[in-house]
Amino acid sequence: MSAPDVVIIGGGLIGASIAFELAAEKLRVTLLDRQQPGQEASWAAAGMLSPGPHLPGDLPLVPLGQESLKLYPQFVAGVEEASGKPASYARTGALEIFLPPRGEAERDKLVSEYRALGLAADPLALEAVLQWEKSINPAMSAAAWLSEEATVDSPVLMDAVLAAARRRGVEIRAGCTVTGLLREGERCTGVVAGGERIAAAQVVVAAGCFCGEIPGERDLFARYAPTRPVRGQILALRAEGVSLQRVLRAGRGYLVPRPDGRIIVGSTLENAGFDKRVTAGGIRQMLDAALEMIPGLAAARLVDSWAGLRPGTPDDLPILGPTDVDGLLIATGHFRNGILLAPVTAKLVREWVTRKRTTFNAETFSPMRFSSARPQAQKAP
Ligand SMILES: Cc1cc2nc3c(=O)[nH]c(=O)nc-3n(C[C@H](O)[C@H](O)[C@H](O)COP(=O)(O)OP(=O)(O)OC[C@H]3O[C@@H](n4cnc5c(N)ncnc54)[C@H](O)[C@@H]3O)c2cc1C
């Protein structure tokens, strides 16, 4: 078989979405995963498509998230058509609720911040909230309606994207661990995986939080893709007598209803290395937040719990784009937003690979920012 044009390292939602996009350009694409693809962070995620800033450092992400949210309907339509499977996208909006004593002031601040960023946000009267979502804590003091937000069921979307990529001719190799890159001078010419040398004109690194674990290339990835695992624990509840139609968020957590009746409760944010255990403290933190939003969940059954490792980065922003090693691109570090950002990431990589430039300015996210930051840091007293 002839060599692929592009090899992608990592079959999470980011790698699989890139593979799907590139295959539309009639490129020969090989997607490598060290296990079955789609079993890591992309499987674990709550699936909120929420471009609003949740932390002050998120601000540079907002335009990227908005662009991706705009691309979502077209992206999932393409995936559903190619795969014949549902992609589970639902534009249900989200409610953010606030509790006394500062509820109204906090709500007004969120609404004005969102509007200044071009995001839809409206104050919602408490009577309206309780009509929509009868189970919500009546002690809340204010609410905002975020009408543009949407959700996906992450494992369902993951499965559909992998199937769609396969149908477009992507070769997907499971159980194929990449241990190093092939080089000719300053050029990356492929990868070493399972002892095999796989040549390719372009290599895209989409290994999530595991980039630094690629044994032959630790120094290189410390420079271009310094990711770290950030654990997120998550729960699933089933409750008779509690209804929830849309995403509900408050300061301490969130609830995401699934069509099968489960309510997903998230999430912790922990530096726990590559440990994916669910802990008593994590469960307590999430249940406290859930019961504060919907007290009736006290009678719910805890039907599942799991944890995933988000790909964090030094500045909490994704790492996207070409490096100064010819033929080597990075697409990782999506931290808390990789499900939201999959369509825009796939589109950007497609443009870099096929046109060498992008229609969206993604310079802020360049993998080169870590190496160019180093001399400045040394100048500081
Ligand atoms: C609890 C939780 C809730 C979340 N909720 C949301 C949410 O609501 N909305 C949102 O947008 N995002 C959310 N996220 C974040 C999102 O899940 C991630 O940003 C996203 O899944 C990252 O995708 P990825 O493809 O980069 O990484 P991953 O899904 O981790 O995939 C990386 C892949 O690379 C493979 N790999 C690693 N090393 C190698 C190697 N050497 N060779 C070959 N393959 C390799 C792995 O096996 C894996 O399959 C959440 C995350 C968690 C944990």
The ligand as an ORCA input file, in Angstrom:
! r2SCAN-3c Opt
* xyz 0 1
  C     -14.900     15.303     32.821
  C     -14.664     16.076     31.545
  C     -15.678     16.893     31.049
  C     -15.481     17.600     29.869
  N     -16.520     18.331     29.372
  C     -16.356     19.011     28.216
  C     -17.453     19.723     27.658
  O     -18.551     19.726     28.217
  N     -17.251     20.401     26.497
  C     -16.041     20.424     25.860
  O     -15.930     21.079     24.823
  N     -14.986     19.726     26.355
  C     -15.113     19.032     27.519
  N     -14.055     18.333     28.044
  C     -12.737     18.453     27.403
  C     -12.586     17.499     26.214
  O     -12.991     16.216     26.600
  C     -11.143     17.470     25.717
  O     -10.651     18.768     25.518
  C     -11.055     16.704     24.386
  O     -11.715     15.485     24.476
  C      -9.612     16.469     23.970
  O      -9.645     15.644     22.825
  P      -8.321     15.007     22.237
  O      -8.705     14.257     21.025
  O      -7.283     16.076     22.112
  O      -7.773     14.060     23.403
  P      -8.193     12.577     23.825
  O      -9.641     12.363     23.680
  O      -7.588     12.356     25.170
  O      -7.491     11.668     22.753
  C      -6.081     11.510     22.686
  C      -5.827     10.163     22.001
  O      -4.430     10.027     21.736
  C      -4.092      8.663     21.919
  N      -2.638      8.593     22.134
  C      -1.953      9.116     23.174
  N      -0.644      8.863     23.025
  C      -0.492      8.157     21.870
  C       0.634      7.593     21.198
  N       1.871      7.699     21.663
  N       0.399      6.909     20.035
  C      -0.850      6.783     19.530
  N      -1.946      7.298     20.160
  C      -1.771      7.982     21.306
  C      -4.910      8.263     23.145
  O      -5.050      6.854     23.233
  C      -6.218      8.977     22.869
  O      -7.148      8.170     22.178
  C     -14.231     17.547     29.196
  C     -13.223     16.717     29.681
  C     -13.437     15.974     30.835
  C     -12.346     15.058     31.327
*
